[in-house]
Amino acid sequence: MTCPHCGGEMLPEQVFCEHCGKERLLVPVYEPEIEESVAESMNNIMNDLGKESSDKNHTKVNTADTSDSAKTSNNGVNKFPNEPRIIKHLNFFIFSILSLVILVVVFSITFYLYTENSYDYHYKKAISAFEMHQMEEAVYQTDYCLAKEPDNVELMLLKLHIYLQQDMTDQALIAAKQILAYDSENEEALECLISEYINKEEYLKLSKFLEKCTVPAIRQKYSQYMASFPEYSEPEGEYNSSISLKLFSVGNGDIYYTLDGTAPSKYSTRYTAPIKLLSGEYLVSSVYINEYGISSDIVIKKYNIQSDLEIVPCVSAESGTYQMPEMISVDVPDEEYIVYYTTDGSIPDLDSNIYTDAFPMPLGNSTFKFLMIDSEGNESEVITCHYNCVPETNYDTEQAVFILKQNLAAQGKLSDFSAAGEQKVYAIDNAITKDGQVYYLIYEYLQNDTGSMMKTGDIFAFNVLDASIYRASLSSDGNISFMDF
C-alpha cells in the first residue's frame, strides 16, 4: 500500500506515513479508550482555561487502563494514531469558545451603548419618571431628548406639564413661549400664557394678546377679556329717510357713543337702544369698554340723512320764568304719533314716560325733553323746555300742608293711616293758575313700609295768597275744576 500523499510504501496497519507523517485514513476509527482520554482532557482544559495552552497542546494523553496495544511498537510507530487529529480538534474547539465569549461581550457592550444613547430609551424614561412624579429625573431625560431633537414640540409640551405640576410658573412660561415659537397655534401653550395674564390681572395685555391670536376656539373661550370694536347695523353713507342704527359688540361690556364726532368714553351716552337718525348729518363715534375696563378702538361712521319728514312736538308752554304757572300740554296730531318725555334732563326713548294728558307746571326749576315718533318709527328731533316757576305767595309749601291738615282735622276727615295700615302723606308737586289766582296742588299719597308712595286720587287746591282750600280735579285737556272743601 502506498501513501496517498507522498507515494511512499506503507504497511496495511499503518495509519500515518513514516515518510511524510500524514494520516492515511479520512475517517478515524472509533476507539473507546481514546474517547475517554479526550473527555478527561476536556474537563482538565475547562478547569484550567487561561493557562499556558501551548503546554496543554503537547501534554500526553494518559488513561488509567492503558492497554499494551496503546504503547509504542518495536518499530517506533505511535500506537495512538488519532492523537494529532484530536489535539487539532481540541484547539479548534477552544478557539471557538473564546471567540464566542468575545463576541458576546462585544455585542453586550455595543447594545448597552446603543440603548443608553438612543432617543426612544430616554423618552420612555422621561415619560416613566413623569408618571411616577420623579420630576428631576423627568426634566433630565427630557432635556437629553431635546438635545437630540431641539424642535420637538411634543418634548416641549412634556416639559411644560412637568413645570406646571411643580408650580414652577416662570419656567412654565418660558416653555410655553418656546412651544409657540415652533407652533403658534398650540392651545396648551396659549392657555398657559393666558392664565398668567388673568392671575396677574393684566387685562390690557391679555386683550392685546387675544387680538393677535389666530385660534378661534381660544378667542371664543376668552372673549370676555377682549375689547372688540363696535359694529354698525347700517353702512355709512347717504339716506333718503331716517334710519334706526344698531350697534353690536362681543362680550359683557358696554358701548358708548357720540353723534358729533367727538371721542366717546365711559362718560358718553351708553348705548341701550337703536339710535334714530333723522334728517341731517351725523358723525357716529362709538367705543366698546369691556367689564375689565379695556377700551376698544374708536369707530367713526358718517351718515347724511335727507328726509322730507318733519315732525316736531309742539309744546304749549315755552321755556321761561313763570309767576303765573301754566298747564303744559303737547299737540299730538293723531293716534299715529306717540310723544315720550323725561323730567330729569335725559334723552327720551321708548322706555320713557308717554304723554297722555296736560299736566301742571312744577314749582321751581324743571327741565322737560319731548320726542315724537310716528307709526313707521320715524322720530322727531328732541325738544327741550326749561321752566322756572316762582309765584308770589304768602304761604310756603310746608305751611300750606299744615293748614290743610288742620282743616281736615277740624272736619273730622283727617286720618293718618288707611284701612290697610298705610300712612297718609300730603305733598305739593306743582301749581296752577285759575281765574287769575295761583294755587298749590296738594296731592294725597299712601306710603308703605318700604317708603314707596302711591297717589290716592284726592287733590286739594290751596290759594297761595289767602289760604282758601278747594277740592280739585284735572281734565285730560288741562282744564281744572274746583269743588267746595
Secondary structure, DSSP 8 states (H G I E B T S, - for coil): -B-TTT--B--TT-SB-TTT--B--SS----HHHHHHHHHHHHHHHHTTTS-HHHHHT-----TT--GGGS--TT---S-TTHHHHHHHHHHHHHHHHHHHHHHHHHHHHHHHHHHH-HHHHHHHHHHHHHTT-HHHHHHHHHHHHHH-TT-HHHHHHHHHHHHHTT-HHHHHHHHHHHHHH-TT-HHHHHHHHHHHHHTT-HHHHHHHHHH---HHHHHHTGGG-----EESS-SEEESS-EEE-EE-SSSSEEEEESBS----TTSEE--S-EEE-SEEEEEEEEEE-TTS-B---EEEEEEE--------EESS-SEEESS--EE-EE--STT-EEEEESSS----TTSEE--S-EEEESEEEEEEEEEE-TTS-B---EEEEEEE----SS-HHHHHHHHHHHHHHTT---SB-TTS-EEEEEEEEEEEETTEEEEEEEEEEE-TTS-EEEEEEEEEEETTT--EEEEEE-TTS-EEEEE-
